Amino acid sequence: MEISQAIMAFSQSEKVKSNLICVSQSLELLGGLPFPENEGAQKVIRMNIEMMRQEIQLARNLSGDDAWDEIEKNIGKAVVMIDSGVAPESVVHLTKALSQVTSIGHRSMTVLKEKGLL
């Protein structure tokens, strides 16, 4: 991995990680909301997921790392569950995606440390 790719992968992984955590926590809170509020909250969560997907596409394009494809698949599974009415259960797929993003961040951070940039 080149330095520029490592920098972009690290930066994007941090953005995506924070968004995954935020979305997961929001999904956990859905169960306590009455129907009209629950429906609106799900729409906001979906918008956040779509923004996160754009960040993932950017990360894939800038870093050249195919591991982002697997992350996208897990997020896609979570979206299917949200659309199917079992939004809180979708967190398991987001957790898998979070683990994969963390791995990318760790790999890129290792490269940057080896190059003396961190």
Steps between C-alpha positions, in 0.01 A plus 500: 500500500638839400512786749225699330275191494573432867415857596171489311411155635572611855302823464202331336501213747467745788209677331320177420562356847343799671202488266454125557498552875251786473265304273522191722415699810212670321362162394516378859281793606228435241321243715395761754346741251130515414408420138500845337832593661645157426419539132665843484804378691543213254502749212772704668701183568467397134630843390800456730563154357489635145751773590720231656476293181631798305795525738565127450497540121742790533724292727499210253588732212774688684663211682453227240418254780239239403424436868256792480280282276435257784414788730251623243342153487448493877346846492275385217379209714426743782298720264293201388420423864406862568272502197347170615390651831761338725729801527646429847613154387700654216764614749673161473593577138614849588718351773665272243558802277648690796745218564606500135543878494707481818727246329553732205580787735745284691678385185532853368616631837768229507628612160507863614689408818755298303559803280545719807191709428314414820 
